[in-house]
């Protein structure tokens, strides 16, 4: 009856691997969402507003 203990350790390792994979997937998903949001924001803001903002920042 020593095998169940080894199996439980294996199950714990697989759970940890699944959790790390899920965590990585979650981070990648968040980064992709951020990229899309930034692209949409850049498309929404007209380029003239960005130019005026950069000019005011460089020359207060």
C-alpha positions in Angstrom: 0.0 0.0 0.0 2.9 2.4 -0.7 1.8 3.1 -4.3 -1.2 5.5 -3.5 1.3 7.8 -1.7 3.4 8.1 -4.9 0.3 8.6 -7.0 -0.9 11.4 -4.7 2.5 13.1 -5.2 2.2 12.7 -9.0 -1.3 14.2 -8.9 0.0 17.1 -6.9 2.8 17.7 -9.4 0.3 17.6 -12.3 -2.0 20.0 -10.5 0.9 22.4 -10.0 1.8 22.1 -13.7 -1.8 22.7 -14.7 -1.9 25.8 -12.4 1.3 27.2 -13.8 0.0 26.7 -17.4 -3.3 28.3 -16.5 -1.4 31.2 -14.9 0.8 31.7 -18.0 -2.3 31.5 -20.2 -4.0 34.1 -18.1 -1.0 36.5 -18.2 -0.8 36.1 -22.0 -4.5 36.7 -22.4 -4.3 39.9 -20.3 -1.3 41.1 -22.4 -3.3 40.5 -25.6 -6.3 42.3 -24.2 -4.0 45.3 -23.2 -2.6 45.3 -26.7 -6.0 45.4 -28.3 -7.2 48.1 -25.9 -4.2 50.3 -26.6 -4.6 49.8 -30.4 -8.3 50.8 -30.1 -7.4 53.8 -28.0 -4.8 54.9 -30.5 -7.3 54.5 -33.3 -10.0 56.4 -31.4 -7.7 59.4 -30.5 -7.1 61.5 -33.6 -3.4 62.0 -34.5 -3.7 65.8 -34.2 -4.5 65.4 -30.5 -1.5 63.2 -30.0 0.7 65.7 -31.8 -0.5 68.6 -29.6 -0.1 66.5 -26.5 3.5 65.6 -27.4 4.2 69.3 -28.3 2.8 70.5 -24.9 4.9 67.9 -23.1 8.1 68.8 -24.9 7.5 72.6 -24.8 5.5 73.5 -21.6 
